[in-house]
Amino acid sequence: MKNHFITGIILMIFSCFRITSQTVSLSVHDTTFVKGAVVDLPVYIDEELDTYQVSAYRLQLEFDAQLMEVLGVVTSGTVSQPLGEALVNTTPSGKVTIGAAGTSYLSGKGIFIIIRFRMLQTGGCYLNFTGKANNYLNEGSPSLLLNNAWIGIAAAPSITLYSEYNSIAKGDSLQLWVWGGEAPYSWSVSDTNMATISASGMLHAKSTGKVTLRVEDARGIKDSVSNFIIRPFKLMIPGQLRQWAGKYLEIPVHVTDLTESNISSGSFSLYFNSDVLAWVEYSQEGTLLANKTVVANSYQNGLNISFASAETITGAGLLLMLKFMVKNTEWQTTSVEFTDVLFNENILPSVKNGYFSVQQFDRLYIYPDQVELLAGDSVQLQVSNGYTNPLSWTVNNTALASISETGMLKAKKGGKVQVHVTDSTGSSGNTYFNLIDTRVQLADTNFCVGDMMIRYPVKIQKVPDTDPVLSMEMTVEFDTARLQFSGLSYDNTVCQGWMHTTNVQQNRILYASSGANTITQPGTMVHFDFLLKKPDASPNISIVHLQNIRMNEGVPVVNPEAFGNIFYKDKPPTPFTVWGDTLIHQDATTASFFVPELPEINKYIWMLPEGLNGNSNTSMIEVTLDAGFKNGIVSVYGINACGEGEKLEFSVRKEDDTGLETIFLQDLSCYPNPVKDKLHIRSADLHGINNLAVLYDLTGRSVLSGKLYNIDNELDVSELLSGLYVLKVISGDLVKYISIIKE
């Protein structure tokens, strides 16, 4: 009915006036408010109304009724004030319809009307005009341009006063905290005769009773805690209790001053985890309850203490000492909390609970760790950092091994033994050792590739007197790419006369042997014979692996596996070049020659022609020349365990009277050296037509060569790897060697 009434009034008034066809803007603005606030939200007219003869209006806006509630409309002081108080319709929910009409014309611009809202919940919604059909001035002229808004609703600012406890004892202090708000904060207490509070929130209790604690931030936002209790005294248990498992733990119960409380009886209960602590007894000696009647009753996860006295108890300090045993259990912690505390049947003290943690032992690490030890042998054991002297060493089986006070472990017989160490704090550690009565070994062995047959020995290191060996079995793994199994050899071994059987399965040999004559001495047990399939293959090593080694029926105890290496060697390589004065000055009486140091050479053999005299077994030799020496051939080669290498032969001669050699030697130059890209070889006097430059690497391999011409020549070395090379320059029957460094 209100809606129809408003519409009728507006239509009657509009019929009396001339309408100007213009457009004006009507808008609400995006705004954020806080939950619970009552706010005045303006509706703005953005153009001057003086020329439009506006004497009536109708507006309708919609919103989220769960977030906002319309309380009314204000026209006083607005552009629409000349039309009087507006009629407001708030049905249906979530919409507000506003209208007014009069005989005056509106003028000016700015706030057209004010809608008063209450913000109900946090969130946000649009505040929208419902369209031109429901929003108009006069009968629709001037036309309206409608601008909607987003209304955000935030939580109202607040602060929270926080106290760790809801009570304290007289004489105690407690730090209060505040969450939220803006500093600085103002603290106060309802009764300063009972408690005071500092500017930083430190509460100090003066007398018993209840008080209200208050805080206010810089914006005037407040919070409080009422009925905060100040009790006459306090029971206390230490906050951090620790003890080793298996040890006794004494928990002191302290109390603040009882003098003014007239205490003559009381009781309290303690909660604790019975899987961690076991109740033992209490002690009154030296406590406030000395010579008083005390009764203790324990139960699952708890203990109750009651006391009574014919006289009042005065003073502060240790009320009672409680003794517990720390259990050796997987549970490591428990709280120790007061429950059901009552003194004189009507006084409740304040309490401070405790917390217990089982003292954790540090882990000690023993090294060397898990070493295989032969009976009769010893090893010195040590402990890594973090222990406290003295150390205590033990073994779990003294029949197998012994250990000294200083940690010297000695094996007695085969088996597995555990070593345990403990320091003075109770920290401990342990490790295991495999003890053996005898050991089967594979020695690293060198073979020459030229031999082709490899006889690889398996040896027994020690045989116990009480356990002679009658049988043996093992699995042998070998490198089938390099080796081919060709059989066994056991002549002149400690197993000679035994029966030996093998079963070859690809790279594995299943081997077993036994005999009537026992093994009583260390030595070679058997040879595994292999043919070398690829003498020139790389790498020059093969690994042989023994597994599942077993003797007799398990006694004596032997190492279960062993490894050995076969190294393949060859005769020495041929020296690829020689440095020195192979063209000797006509007046010289001595000369030196040397070849590169090559691997796997035990010594060098130099063979000199008649007229040169000297001796050397290294890669260098110094010679003296007889007066009549003209020329000759020098040979050099290396020797190692596999034989003699191929000879390098080179010509040595004295310079003749023509001086051509001297000119050649003095004039020949190579640059730059070190070289990166182009190596220039320059000589103004090359002899003959067969002039050649050859570059060798240090293995003797020719890597580059080129013909030489008079004046200037070059070799492109850019593709070569960095390193040392030897340049051989040949001009006719003259030869010169020059060391070249490639960058």
Sequence and secondary structure as in RCSB ss.txt:
>XXXX:A:sequence
MKNHFITGIILMIFSCFRITSQTVSLSVHDTTFVKGAVVDLPVYIDEELDTYQVSAYRLQLEFDAQLMEVLGVVT
SGTVSQPLGEALVNTTPSGKVTIGAAGTSYLSGKGIFIIIRFRMLQTGGCYLNFTGKANNYLNEGSPSLLLNNAW
IGIAAAPSITLYSEYNSIAKGDSLQLWVWGGEAPYSWSVSDTNMATISASGMLHAKSTGKVTLRVEDARGIKDSV
SNFIIRPFKLMIPGQLRQWAGKYLEIPVHVTDLTESNISSGSFSLYFNSDVLAWVEYSQEGTLLANKTVVANSYQ
NGLNISFASAETITGAGLLLMLKFMVKNTEWQTTSVEFTDVLFNENILPSVKNGYFSVQQFDRLYIYPDQVELLA
GDSVQLQVSNGYTNPLSWTVNNTALASISETGMLKAKKGGKVQVHVTDSTGSSGNTYFNLIDTRVQLADTNFCVG
DMMIRYPVKIQKVPDTDPVLSMEMTVEFDTARLQFSGLSYDNTVCQGWMHTTNVQQNRILYASSGANTITQPGTM
VHFDFLLKKPDASPNISIVHLQNIRMNEGVPVVNPEAFGNIFYKDKPPTPFTVWGDTLIHQDATTASFFVPELPE
INKYIWMLPEGLNGNSNTSMIEVTLDAGFKNGIVSVYGINACGEGEKLEFSVRKEDDTGLETIFLQDLSCYPNPV
KDKLHIRSADLHGINNLAVLYDLTGRSVLSGKLYNIDNELDVSELLSGLYVLKVISGDLVKYISIIKE
>XXXX:A:secstr
 HHHHHHHHHHHHHTTS     EEEEE   EEEETT EEEEEEEE S  TTTT  EEEEEEE  TTTEEEEEEE 
TTSTTGGG S EEE  STTEEEEEEE SS     EEEEEEEEEE SSEEEEEEE  TTT EETTT SEEEEE EE
EEEE    EEEE S SEEETT EEE EEEES SS EEEES TTTEEE TT EEEE SSEEEEEEEE TTS EEEE
EEEEEES EEE  SEEEEETTSEEEEEEEE   GGGTEEEEEEEEE  TTTEEEEEEE TTSTTTTSEEEEEEET
TEEEEEEEEEEEE S EEEEEEEEEE  SS  EEEEEEEEEEETTTB  EEE EEEEEE   B  EES S EEET
T EEE EE SS  S  EEEES TTTEEE TT EEEE SSEEEEEEEE TTS EEEEEEEEESB EE   EEEETT
T EEEEEEEE    TTS EEEEEEEEE  TTTEEEEEEE TTSTTTT EEEEEEETTEEEEEEEEEEEE S EEE
EEEEEEES TT SSSEEEEEEEEEEETTS S B S EEEEEEEE         EE SEE TT  EEEEE    TT
 SEEEEE  TTEE   SSSEEEEEE TT  EEEEEEEEEETTEE   EEEEEEE  TT HHHHHHHH EEESSSB
SSEEEEEES   SS EEEEEE TTS EEEEEE  SEEEEEE TTS SEEEEEEEEETTEEEEEEEEE 
